[in-house]
């Protein structure tokens, strides 16, 4: 029995097997309430997928993996990686506990990682290299906060008001 693996990619040179979970999220548009209600569901679905895949990988030997993903009989699997690629937002996964063989990204971050790899090396050499870029630039990226903004005063006819950034 196999879980919901949307895509599996295998690098026969290095023996890397990468299992993908592709998340096609609807865009909330300007509706913050819709976005906030969808993020917990997204997070729950992703963590459930990671748990189910981890449980299955814990019982699957190399022959089972080769058969499940229709790899050649002599293929040697040295490492199995998991990657969640979300259409719009992957940031909720930053607060989860993931192992060193798991990464996440948005579709654009995944594409950009490939472009970074091409710029550095001239081509997409290995899945492991692409995975390392995702771990470095997405998973291990520092939390970004808004820059501090100084208060601004505005005047509209007889109305004068000031916008002040609050710190939480």
N, C-alpha and C positions, 0 to 999 in steps of 0.2 A: 504494500500500500504506500502511495506517495502523496505528499501534501501538495498544496497549491504552489508549485514552482512554475512561474510564468515563462522563464527562459533559463536554459543552462548553456554555458559556454565552456569549452575545454581547450586548454593550451597544451598540445601534445609534447612540445619541447620541454616545458618546465613542469608539466603534470598538474597544473592548476585547474581546478573545476570551480566555476563561479555559478552560483544559483541566484537568480534574480526574482524579486517580487516587484512587479510594476503596478504602481498605484495611479489610476486615472481619476484625479479629483475634479469635481466640478468647481469652476471658479465662483467664489462668493461675490465677486464684484465689490462694490463699495459697502456691502452689508457685513459689518463687523460681527453682528450677532450670529449670522449664518456661519461665518468663519470660525468663531469661537465654539459653536456647537458641533462643528465637524471635526475639529482638531482632537478632542478626546476619543472619538470613534476611530479616527485615523491611527492614533497612537495605540489604542487597544488592538486593532486589527494587525498592526505591524508587530507588536510584541507577542501576540498570539502566534503569528506566522513564525517568528524567530524561535519561539519555544517549541512548536511542533516540529520544525525542521531540525532543531538541536536534538530533540528526543529521537527522531528518526535516524539522524546521522550517528547517534550514539549506539544504535543497534545495527547499522548497515556496514557491511564489510566492502572491500574494494570490488568484489564480484557483483554484489548487489548494486553498487553505484554504477558500474559499467553497464549492467543490464538495464537499470532504470533509465539511464540517459543515452542508451544505444551507442556507447563508446566502443571502439575497436577492442577485440579480445586482448591484445597485448598492451593496451594503454595502461600506463602507471599513473595513478593519482597520488600526488605527493601532498596536496593541500586542497581543502574545500573552503571556499569563501562564500559569504552571503552578502547580497547587495540589494537594498531597497531603493528603488528609483521612483520618486513621486513627481507628479506633473507640476504642481505649484509650490507646495511647502513641505520641507522635510525637517524644519527646525524643531518641531516637538520631540523628535527623536534625540535631540541633544541632551535631554534630561534623563534618558533611559540608560540602563546599565547594559552595555554591549561588549562582546568579547573582541579580541584582536583580529578575528576572522570575519568581522561584520563591519559594513560601512553603509552609508546612506547618502543620498543626494537628490536634488531636483533634476528634472530632465536637462535643464540648461547647465547645471553644475557638472553633470555627467559629460555633456558635450564639451564644456569648457576644459574639463580635465584632459580629454583627448587632445584638445588644441594646445594645452600646456605641454603635454608629452611630445607632440609633433614639433613644437617650437624648441624644446630642449634637445630632442634626439633625432629629429628629422622624419620620424614615423611612429606608428603605434607598435612598439616592439613586443610588448608582453602585457597580458592581463594583470600580472602582478605589479608592473610599473604603473598602470592606470589605477589600480586599486590603491597603491601607495600614495599617489597624488590625491585621491579622494580622501584618504585618511588624514593626510597632512593639511589639506586646504578646506575640507568641509567638516569632518568629524572632530579633528583636534583644533579647529579654528577657534580663536578666542571669542567670547561673547561680545557682540558689538552693541554699543549703546549709542544713543543720540548724542551729538556734540552739545555741549552747554551753550545755550543761547542767552545773550544779554537781553534784559527787558527792552521792549520797543514801545514807543509812544506814537499814537496815531490821532489824527483829528479829522473828523467828518462833520463839516459845517460847525454847529455849536457843540457837538459831542466830542469829547476828548477821552481816549481810553488807552490802557497800557496792557500789553501781553507779556506775561511773566511765566517762565518755565518753572514747573513745580518739581521738586526732587522727592522721590519716594524712598 
